[in-house]
Amino acid sequence: MPKDNSIKSVLIIGSGPIVIGQACEFDYAGSQSARSIREEGIEVILINSNPATIMTDPSMADHVYLLPLTTKSIVKILKEHPQIDAVLPTMGGQTALNLCLEAEEKGIWKDFGVQLIGVDVNAINITEDREQFKQLLERIGIPAAPAKTATSFLKGKEIAQEFGFPLVIRPSFTLGGTGAAFVHTKEEFDEKLTYGLEMSPIHEVLIDKALIGWKEYELELLRDKNDNVVIICSIENMDPMGIHTGDSITVAPAMTLSDHTFQKMRDMAILMMRSIGNFAGGCNVQFAVSPDEKEDIVAIEINPRVSRSSALASKATGYPIAKIASKLALGYHLDELQNQITKSTSALFEPTLDYVIVKIPRWNFDKFEGADRTLGLQMKSVGEVMGIGRSFQEALHKATQSLEIKRNGLGADGKGYKNYEQIIEKLTYASWDRVFVIYDAIQMGIPLSRIHEITKIDMWFLKQYEELYALEKEISNYKIDTLPKELLLEAKQKGFADRQIAHMMNCLESQVYKLREDQNVKRVYKLVDTCAAEFTAKTPYYYSTFEAEIERADGTTYVHNESVVSDKKKVVVLGSGPNRIGQGIEFDYSCVHGVLAAKECGYETIMINCNPETVSTDFDIADKLYFEPVFWEHIYDIIRHEKPEGVIVQLGGQTALKLAEKLSKYGIKILGTSFDALDLAEDRGRFSELLTELKIPFPQFGIAETADEASALADVLDFPLLVRPSYVLGGQGMKIVINKQELEEHVIDLLKNIPGNKLLLDHYLDGAIEAEADAICDGENVYIIGIMEHIEPCGIHSGDSNATLPPFNLGEFVMQQIKDHTHKIALALRTVGLINIQFAIKDDTVYIIEANPRASRTVPFIAKAYGEPYVNYATKVMLGHNKVTDFTFNPQLKGFAIKQPVFSFSKFQNVNKALGPEMKSTGESILFIDDLKDDQFYELYSRRKMYLSK
């Protein structure tokens, strides 16, 4: 049966602002879904309140509504578009499902004659209501952990008495494990039970017997109206049960599962999916498996929507789950759809992997002082990275190199733990660095059996680690001129970076690189093709690996490289790596627009990124995608292979910007603003000299490298002082201090964490108003795309401030200074592309806080508010294709747009929630108001002073 022709217009519900537990993987799903449905000639209407994402770009749908995700907004849209036939709620995470259910309960879908596609209400209710789910499993004969539901405190106590400890408490209808907890003692039970009942919107919790130490697996499924089911991907959690899957290191395909058990698991997953309602779409099923030879299987949960794992599975297999799920929701059958990668097999063909992928979460505990850093049932990570390799070891190394936490991979960088007690403690209480601590433990000589006993991580994984350490030890016996080629090749095949190999032999990274060149140990690129090379893939989606040379009949040797270089002029766009606080999805938005603009200018576009959650790593955005770490060695090899005209670094946040110096040193052209100008803006001393020359005021400051120097500076500058390290993102390590004791404590703490860093001390302008401007400059002309005024006073990080576009109470005199300063600075920095400048305004004088000649967090927000494709224009300027004067700017905004930060403090109890110069928000939403009399604006303005923490 082909598609349902009665559907002419579909409403897609997005997932709202990014919070821990629901991040940009749903933006990726929603974007893919919108494109997939529009391909069918169907109108797409989209609601989502997140301005930072590509999903809410006007090019993505026929109508985009940047409105709060409420039933009131849904009714408004349905009244404006009576032609809407169907709603697809499975692309927007838990937020979209919950909103869909609320609209169903209020009879909204029925009133407007809108049908639900992609899932049915029964399926949502059965899977979200823990008690119903348990009854379903009993009915279809699938084992589950002993569990009971409690809707009151008293009932919960009775269940605990019956089951005994340890227990798990899980609230119903929550996302990312919110409120879920392990309970080992009677004392903590009361507190955790109360919290769980509060967190559940229906005040219900499931209390189940804890399966601590069992192995955890996930299967990603798709099902059509004809009841065909395909398993897209099996995923194994390296961490056993007890750590939320979003916080676990995961591996695909499953590594330690016997085929017999895998087949049983498949059958169970298919039976579960067929039992939860008659719908067509995607589904994620989680299982626990006993760690003994019996391999007993217990079902944990099923999600009838695309999930965080769907994005991972899509990137891991090259099979676009959200895209196909959307077509199935329209009525297509799997065997009627093409495999998007091969274009010659059907979508009913299950992917086969001839490589391994490893996902490692990225945490930001440093932003939440006092946070409990142990990992458990409640998700705490803010992003993730994925590494692709020919072996688990290579993929694990590539994933650790992608994290951007100043590690070069596992071990061999001098940064491991050396203290026995500390290592045992970190193995016992899993935290963000356990992936590295396992290596440290093996290095220290702690037996694998002991590590397994503490962590319950399968012995297979631990043996993989042990092999890596054995290789490190062997290489350490050699010098650069005696290292055999076989060992060098083996180290590279196992993912060791040149830097790590240099560390082992006490030489320079460049020497190892040269040795690789001389010995012909070079990266080759392989296709991600869904079918283990059984069919020809049509998509240009690559990962790197190393292979031994093959000898031809005539005695010459070669290695097989699947990435064929064209003779077109090319441009590389560097992505922004894993999401973290301070550098989120807004840079993915900029990268996607940069790629599309470069295509319009006739370039072949090459994207390098390692974040599986984003649209920029979708296989059909750039002409070629290299799913590789944004790590020097990988980038340099791709550039040498592809020989592009140049590299765009302005769109990938601080990640890409930090690589500018190296690119410049190696003679690789940076498109747009030069490295020298980028460096001038980052180097506080040079930048201040420039401002002095331009006669532009800035807060008095000094630079200190020791606590003594900082103390002497304080006498000159006067308190309060803003202290910050140089070259950091999202205000990391920034603090306002008001006396010498606070100053000394903070300086010592900073120098301990970032040794050798120069610290900047600014006189803090107490009570100043903060504003910022974004502009496009071509070196001669400047166009200011937006000026925003922050509602909160100066001293709260711009990413945590409510920002109003246009400003609401800056006089003409102040506005003129802002415009003049922006023009002068953009031209003086010889900016080609985007620039963001931040200002502090006191007594009608505009001071410069900082200038960033790159895409900023606010560019997508301004583009959405004004309805203008600013990144597209800026990219064309960077490429030298256009001048600023070539564009006709026509911003459209009635009233005001307010950028509102969104926080994830609910994941961290007992954390100081006061805001200051270090950024803490995980996402943002956009609010449109007609005038300043609006109640929501009045409320924001009246609260503006209560947050400032010194």
N, C-alpha and C positions, 0 to 999 in steps of 0.2 A: 504494500500500500504506500503510494507516494505521499507527499506532504498534504496536510489538511488545508485545502484551498479556501476554507471559510475564514481563515486567519489572515487579516490584511494589516493589522496594527497591533504591536506588542509593547506592553509596559515592562521595562526591566527595573528591578529595585536594586540599588547599590548598597554598599556596606557602611557608608558614612565615614567619619574621621578614623584615622588609624589609631588603634589602641593595641596594647599587648594582648595577643590572642586573636586579633583579627586585623591583619595587615594588608599589604598591597597585593597579596596573592588573589584577593577578591576583585581588586581593580583589574588585574590581568584577566581573570575569568570573565568579568563584565565586559571588558573591551573586546575580548575574543568573541563573546556571545553576540554583542551588538553587530560586529562585522559579519558574523556568520548568518544572522537573521536578515540583515540588509541585502546580503548576496542573493537572497531568495525573492527580492523585490518587495519585501514586507517593511512597512514603516516601523521605526523604533523610537519609542519615547522613553526617556531615562530619568530616574530621580536618584540623586545622590548629593549629599551636602559637602563633599570633600573637594575643595578647589585645587588641590595640589596634584591631582592625578590625570593621567591621559584619558581615563574613562569619561571624565566630564568635559572633555574637549568638544567644541561644537562639531568637529569633523566626524565624531564617533557615532552620532545619532541624528535623527531628523529633528528631534526636539530634546534639549537637555534642561532639566529643572534642577537648579542648585537650591534645593529647599530642605528644611529639617525633615528627617525621616519619621513622619507622624501620619496618622490617618487623616488629619486635617489637610495635610499637603496632598495626600492621595486623592481625596474628594475634589480638591481644587483642580488637579490635573484631569481627573475623569470628567469634570464638568466642562473644562476647556477642550477636551478631546473625546467627544462622545463616540468617535469611531474606534476607540480601543476595544479589541476583541478578547485579548488574553493578557495574563500577567505571568511573568517568569520570575519566581522569587529565589531560585536555587543558586544564583550567581553572587549573592551579596552576603554570604556567611549567615551567622546566627541572627544578626540584626534584621536582615531581609525576611528570614523565615518568621521571626517573632512578629514583625510588622504585618506580614501577610496573614498570620493567624488572627491578629487583633482585628484586621479589616474583615476577615471572614466572620468572626464572632459578632461584629457590629452590623453584619449583613451588607457591607459596602459592595462587595463583588456582585452579589445577587441584585442589588438595587440598580447597578449600572450594566448588568448583563455581561460581566467579564468572566471568562473561564480561566481556571488555574491550569498552567501547563508545566511539565517538567517534574511535577511531584503532586501528590494529593494530600489533602488535609489529614486524612487518616494516617498516612505514612509519617507526617511530621509529629502528630500526637503520639503514635506508638513509639517512635524512636526517642522522643524527648522526654516522655513520661516514663521514668525508670520502672515503675510498677507494671505498666502495660507491656513494656518491652520484655520484662522478666517472664510475664505470663505467656507472651508470644513464643519465647524460646522454649518454654516448657511444652507448649502445644505442638511445636514442630520437632521436638526431641533433640534440641541442641543444648549441650551443657552450659551452665552459667555459674558464676561464683555464688555461694549462698548469700542471699541478700533480702532485706526487707525495707519497706518505705515507712518513713515517719513524717507526720504533718504536725507533730507537737513535741515539745521538749520531753514530756513524760514518756511518750511512746518510744522516743529515741533511747531513753535510759533503759527501758525494758529490753529492747533489741540488743543493746550492748551487753546486758547481763546474760542474755541467751547465747550470743555468739562468742563472747570472750575476746580479748585483745590479741594481736593488732587488728584494727578495723580501718575501713575507708569510709569517709563521709563525702557524698557527692550531691550537691544541690541540683534540682531539676531545672531545665530551661536556662542554663547559663553557658557562657562561651569561654574557651581557653582554660577550662578547669577552674573558673572563678569559684572560690569558696570551698573547693575540694581539699581534703587533707587526710593524712595518715594520723591515726591516734594510737599511741602505744600505752598510755596510762589513763586511769580514771580521772585524774586531775585535769588533764588537758581536754578530755572528752567534752565536758560541760561547755567550755569556751568555744571549741570548734563546732559543736552542734548548734549552739546559739547563732554563731556567725553564718553557718551553712543555711539555716532556716531563714535568716535575714536576707541572704544573697539571692535565694530562689524567688523569682517573681510570683510563684504560687505557694511559697513557704512550705516546700516539700523537699526532703532529702532521702537519698537511698543510702542505707548503711550496709556495706558488704564486707565479707571476710577478705582480709588483705592477701593477695597472691604475691607476696614479696619474693623477688628472686626468680619468678617465672619469666620466660622469654616473651617478647612482645612483637607481633607482626601486624601488618596492615595490607589489605588488598584493595586496589582501585578497580571498580567495575563500571561497565556501561550496559544499559539494557534498553531494548526498543519495544514498541507496542506489540510486536509479534512474539515477545518473550525470548528473543535471542539475547544472550548475555556474553560479553567478553571480559576477561580479566586483563586489564591494561598493564598492571605492574604489581609485583610483590615487593614489599618493603620490610626489612628487618631492622628493629631497633637494637643498636649495639648495647644500649643501656637496658637493663631488665625492667620488668613491671615496677611501677613505683615512681617513675619519672615521666612527667607529661610528654607525650610524643613530640610536641612542639619544642621541648627542651632537650630531646634525646638526639644523640648522633644516630642517623639512620643510613641504611645501606640498601641499594637496590642492584640487582635482584637479591632476594633472600639468600643468605650464605650458608646457614647451618641447619637447614631444614631437610629432613629426608624426603625423597620424592613421594613416598607413600603418605606421609603426613601432609605434604603440600596438596596432594590430590584430594585428601579428606577435607582440608581447609577450603579449597576451591568449591567443593560440593556444598559445604555448609554455607559459604558466602552467597552462592547462587540461590540456595533454598531460602536464606534470610531475605535476600533482595526481592525474591518473588512473593514472599509472604507479607510484605509490609504495605501492599496496596498496588493498584494497577496503574503504574505510571512509567514514563519513558524518560531516562536521563542518567545522571551519574550518581555514584554511591561509593562511600568509603566504609569498609568494615574492619574492625580491630579485634584481634584475638590474643589470648595468652596461651602459651604452650609450656607444659611442665618440663623442667630442665633435666629430666632423666630419660632413660631409653624408652619409656612408655610413650613419651610425647603426647600426653593427654591435652586435648584442645578445649579451651573455654572461650565463649564469645564475650567480648567486653562491650562493644557498642557498634551501632551502625548510623551513619549520617546520610540522609537522602538528599544530598546537595554536593556541589563541588566543594572541596575543602582545601586546607593548607597543603595537604598531601597530594591533592590533584594537580596543583601547580608543579610540585616537585616531580610527580609521575609524568606529567606532560613534558617537562624539560628533560627528564631522564630517558624517556623513550622516544621523544620526538612526535608522540601521538597527541594531538591537541584536544584534550578531553572536553574542555568547555565548549569548544567550537562544534564538536560532534554531538555533545549532549544537547546543545541548542537545536541542532537539526532534528534530533530524535524527538525533542519536545514538540516540534512542529508536525510530527507524524511520520517522518521517514523511518525506514528500516535500515539496520546496519549494513545489510548486503547491497543496499541501493546507493550507499555513499562510498566515495573514493578514499583510500588512504592518502592523506594530505602530503605524505613524504614521497611515496613511490609513484603516486598517480596511476599505478597500473594494477594495484591489488585493492581489495575492498576494505572498508572499515571494520568488517567482521573478522579480519585477519589479526590474530593476537601478536603484539610486538615481541620480538626476541632480542635480547641484548648480548652483544659480544664485547661488552666493556662493563665496568663497575662504576656506580656513582656513590659518593658519600656526601651526606648533608651534615653540616655542623651549624648549630644555632649561634647567633651573635648576641651577647648580653651587654647591658650598660649599667652594671651595678654601681660603677663609680658616680653615677648621677643621683643615686638614691642613698644618701648617707644613712647608715644605721639599718639598711635593708638586710633581711635574712637572705644570705647568698646561697643557702643550700637549695638544691633542686628537688622538686616533689611533684605533687599532682596538679599544682596550680602553675600555669605557664608564666615564665618571667622573661623570656628572650624577646628582643625587639626586631630581630631580622635573622637571616640565615645565608649561608654560602653553600655552593655545591661544587664538588670536584669530580671530573670524569677521567678515568684512567683505564689502562688495560688490566690492572690488578687492583685489589683492595688497597694495597700499600701505596700505589701511585695515586689513587683517588684520594686517599686519606691525607697524604702529603699535600696534594694540590688544594684540598679544602682548608687545611691549616694555614697554608700560605695566603689564602684568600681573605682570611679573617681581619687583616689589618690591625693586629694588636702587637706589632713590633716583634713577631716571631717569624723565623725563616722556614718553619716546618717543625716536625717532631724532633726534639733534641738537637744536638750538634750546633747549638748557637750560644752556649754558655749561659743560658737564662733559666735552666731547670732548677728544681728544688734539690737541696743537698742534705736537708735535715730529716732524719728517720721519723721522728715523732710527727713532724709536719706532713710528711708524705702519707703516713698511715691515716692521719686525721682527714686529709683531703680525699683519700680513697674511700674512707668510711662515710663522710658526708659529702656527697657529690656536689660539686660547684662548677662554675663556668670553665675551669681549667683542668678538669679531670682527664680530658683527652691527652694533655701533655704530661700529667702527673703519672699516668700508667708507665710512660717511657722512663720517667725519672726513677720510678720504683724498680724497674728492670735493671736500669743502669746501676742502681745502688746494690743490686744483688738479692732483692726480695724475691723469693721463689714464686713462680706463676701460680702454684697451688694456693699460696697465701693471698695473692692478689685476687684470684677467683673467689676464694672463700669470703673476702671482704666485699667485693663489688658485684659478685654473681654474674660478671660478664663472661660470656662463653669462652672456653679455652681456645677455640679456633682463632678468635680475634687476638687473644693475648699472645698466641704463638706467632702471629703475624708481626706483632710489635717486637717480640724477642728476635725474630729474624732480622728486623731493621737494625736493632742494636748490635747484633753480631756482625753485620756488615760495616757499621760505623767503626767498631773495634778493629776490624781487619784493615780497613782503609787507613786508620790512624797509624798503622805500622809503616806506611810509605811516605815518601816525599813526592812533590809534584813531578820530578823528573824520573821517578822509578815506578809510578802507579801503572799497573798493567791495564791495557785497554778493556779487557773483559770486566774488571772490577769497576772501572769508570762507567761502562755501559750498564752494568747491573745496578749501580747506585742511581743512575738516571732513570732506569726502568722502574725502580722502586720509588721514584718521585723526589729523591733528595735534590735540593737546589744547589746550584754552583756555590752559593755562599756557605751552605752547610759542609760541602765537600772541602772547601777552602778552610773552614774552621777545623775540620778533622786533621788536615795536614799542615795547619798553621801557615797558610800562604794567602794570596789575594784572590778574590773572586774572578778578577780579570785573567789571572793565570790559568784558572780552571777552565774558563771560557775558551781561552786560546788553545789549551790542550784538547778540548772537545773538537775545536775547529781542525786542528792538526790531525787528530785521530779519526776524523769524520764521524764523530758521535753527535749526530744532529737530530733535532726534533723533526718528526714527520706528523702530518695532520690526517686524521681519520674522520669519516662522516658519521654523524649520528643518524641512523637510517631506518630504525624500527624493525629491521628484518635480518640483522646479522649478515648483511651484504648478499642475501640470496636474490634480491631484486635490485635494480638500479634505483638509487635515490635521486630525486630531482631537487632536493633542498640543499642549500649551501650552509650546513650547520656542522661545525668542526670542533674537535678537541685534539690536543697534542699528545704524543707518546714517543717512545724510542724503540727502534727495532734493530736487530742485528742485520748486517748487510747480507744481501742475497747475491750469489755468484752466477753470472750468466754463462752460457756455453762457451763464449769466446774469452772467458777469464776476467771480464770486467765485473765490477760490483755495483749494486744500487740498493736503495731502500725505497719502499713503495709509499709515495705521498699522494693522498687523495685530493689535496687542495690544489687545484690547477689555477695558476696565476694568469689573469687576462692581460691584454695590452691596453685596457682602458685607463684613463686617469682616475686615481683612487684617493679616498680620504678615510682616515681612521678616526672613529669617535671613541674616546675612552669613557667607559661607564663608571659608576660611582661605587661599585662593590656592594657589600651588605648594608642593609638599612640599619641605621643607628640613630640615637637622639642627636639632632644637630645636622644630620645628613640623611634625609629620608627620600620619599617617593617623588618629591618635586624635581629631583635631579634626573630621575627616570623620565619624567615628562619632558624635560629639556633635551635629554639625549635622543628621545624618539623624534621630537620635532627637528632636531639638528640633522638627524639621518635623512628624514623626509625632504628637508630643504636642500641638502647636498645632492640628493637624487634629482630634484628639480633643476639643479644647476648642471646636470649632466655627469656627475661623478659616480663611480662605483663606490658604494658605501660599505665600510667594514666596521662592525661593532665588536668591542672586546669587553666582556663583563662576566661575572660569576654569580650573579644573584638570580636564583631560580624563580623568585616571586614576581618578577617585573615584566612589563611589556617590551622593554628594550631587548630582552633576551628571547623574544618570540622569534621563531625561525623565519618568519616572512616579513620582518620589519626592515632589516638591512639587507643589502645584496649578499653579504657574507657575515655570518655570525661565528665568532670564535668564543666558545664557552670556556674561558680560561681565567686564572687569577689575574687581577689587576696588580701585577707584581712584576718588577722590572725585567727579570730574565725572560718571562713569557712574552711580554709586550715587545721587547727588543727582537726576539726571534721571529715574531709575526711580522714586524715592520721590515726586517731584512728579507723575509720570504715574499712579502707583497709589494715592497717598494712604493709606498704611497707618495702623493705630492706633499702630504703633511699630515699632522695630527691635530685634532681639536681637543683642547684640554679644559675649555671654559665651562663645559656643560655637565661634567661629572663630579661637581663639588670639590672638596678639599683633596679627595682621593686622587683625582686626575691632575689637579693643580700641583700636588706634591711631586709628581713625576716630571714636571716641566723642566726642572734644572738638569735632570739626567738626559732628557731628550735633547736639550739645547747643547749640553756638553758633547753628546755623541753626534752632533751635526744634523739632527733630525728636525725638519722645519715644523715650528709650532704655528698653526694657522690662527690668525687673529692677533690679539695682544702678545707682544714678545715676552720672553722669559724675564728679561731685564725689567720691564715695566711691572710684571707680576711680582717680582722680587722687591722692587722699590715700594710697592704698596704694602707688602708684608713686613719689610724692614722698618721698624718704627723710627729709627734714627734718620735714615735717608728720607723717609716720608715727611717727617717733621721739618727737615731742612727745605724740602720742596714747598710745604705749606707756608713756611716763613717767607720764602722768596715770593710766593703768590700773595702774601699779606692776608692769609686766611687764618683766623684764630683757632686754636686747639687747646685743650686742657694741658696745663703744665705737667711735664712727666720726666721721668729719669729711668735709667736702665741699671739693674743691679744683678750681680752674679753670686753674691753671698749675703748672709743675714746682716753682717756688719755694714756692707754698702747700702742695703735697704734701709737700715736704721739711720744712717747719715743722710740719706735722701729725704727721709720723712721730715727731718728738721727744716729742709728747704721747701718741700712741697706743701706741708700742712695736711693734717687729717681733715675729713675722711679721705682714705686712699683706695683706689681700685688697683688690686694686684692681679697680674695675669702672666702666664708663660707666653712666649711668642710661638707662632706657627701651630696654633691649635684650632679645633673646630667646635662650634656649639658652646663657646664660652667655657671650655673645659678648664677647671682649676682656677677660674676667676672668683675673686671674693672682695667684698668691701670691708676694710678694717678701720677701726676708729681709735686704736691706741697702739703703743709700741709692743706690748705683750702679744696682742692678736697678730700684729705684723710679723713678729719673729716666728711665732708658731706656724703661720701659714707659709712663710718663705721656706722654713726648714722642711715642712711637709712636701712642698712642691719640688724642691731640689732633690728630695729623696726619691720621688716618683719619676721625675724627668731630669736625671742628672745632666749637668752641662748646659742646661737651658738658660737663656737670658730672660730675666723677669722684668716686666714693665710695670712701673708704678706711676699711676696718673692721679692728679688731684681730682677727686670725684666731685662733680658739680651737683651738690645736694639740691633736690627739689626742682631740677631742670625738666623741661619737656623734651621727649625724644621724638625724632622724626627720621624718616629715611626716604631716599629717592633711588629709583632704578632708571637707567638710561641706556640708549644705544648710541655708540659713537663710531665713526669711520676714520678717525684720526684728524678730520677737519670739521665735520658737522656733528652736533650733539642733539639728540631728541630725548627729552625726559618722558619716559612712558608712564610714570606714576610717582606721586609724592604722597606718603602716608604719615599720619600722625598717630603716635601710640597713646592709648588711653592711660596706661600705667606710667608712672614717672620714670625718668632716666635711672638706670641701675638695675632694671629688670631686663633680662636678655630679650632681644627683639623677637626671638622665636617663641617666647612665652607671653608676649604682650598682645593685647587686643589692638589691632592696627586699623585705622580708619582711612578709607580712600574716597574722595579727597580729604585733606585735613579739615577739622571742624572748627578750630578756633585760633589759627595762626594768621596774624595780620598781614597786610600787603607787604609791609616793610620786611618782615621775617621771610615771607615766601620769596621775595625778590632775592634776598641773600642766599636762600637755599638754591634757587635756580642759578644764580651767578657762580656760587661755589661749585655746583655740580658741573657746569660747563667748563670752568677753569681746570678743575682736577681731572676730568675725563680727557681733556686735550693735553694737559701737562704729562699725564701718564701714557700718552700716545695710545690710548685705548682703541682697539679695533674689535668691536663686539659689544658685550654687555658690561655694565659696571653698576655696583650697588654702593651707595654712600650713606653712612649713618651720622646723624647730627644730634647735638644737645643744645637746647635753646634756653638761655637764662638772661633775664633783663634785656630782652629784645636783641641779644647778640647770638648769632648762630656759630657754634663751635663744631669742629669735625671730630667725630669719635674714631671712625675708620673708613677705609675705602676698599672694596673688593672687586677687582676687575674680572668678574666671572658671573655666570648665572647665579642668582641668589634664590633663597627659599621663597621669596615673594613674587618672583616673575610669573609663575603659573597663576597665582591669585590675581595679579593685575590683568593678565591676559584674559582670564575668565570674566572679571568684573567689567572690563571695557569691550570685551568681544573682539579682540585683535590678536593676530598670530605673531606676537613679538619675537618669539624664539626663532621662528622661520625667517623673519627679517634680519635678526642679529646674525644668524648663521650665514646668510647670503653676503652680509657685510664682511664677516670673518674670512670668507672665501675670496673676497675681492671681486665678487660677482656684481655687487650693487653698492651704491652710496646711500647714505641715510636719506638724501634728498630725492631718491628715486621712488620712495614709498609715499602713498597718500594715507596719512594717519587720520582715522575717524572714530575716536573712542566714543562708545555709547554707554552711558550710565545715568539712570535717573536716581537722584538721591545719593545714598552712601552705600558702600560695601564695607563690611567689617570682617577682618580675618580674626577668627577666635581660636585660641589654642585649646587643645584637648589633652588631658593628662591621664596617666594610667596608675595613679596612686593606689587604686583599690587593690592592686596586686601586691602592694608592699605595706602591710600594717606597720604601725609604729615608725613610719618614716617622716622626717621633717618635711612638711608640705609647703613651707614658706618659699617664695620665689626670690631669686636674686640674679646676679650676673651669669650664673651657669644655667644653661638651658635644660629643662626637664620635661617639656611636653613631647608627646609621641606623634601627635597629628594635629589637624586643624579642620575647622569647618568655616563656611562662608555665610554671612548673614546680610541680606539686603534690607535697608530701611529707607522709607521715603524722606524722613526728616529727623531732626535731632529731638523732636518731642516724643519719639517712639519710646515706649516703656522699656524695651530691652536695652536700648542705648542708655537710658537714664539709670537703669540698674547697674550696668557695667561701669558707668562713670562714677557712680556713688561709691563703688567698692574699690576704686583704683588704688587707694593708698594702703589698703589693709595688708597687701601682700609683701611689701618691701622688707626684705630681711638684710640686715647689715652684716 
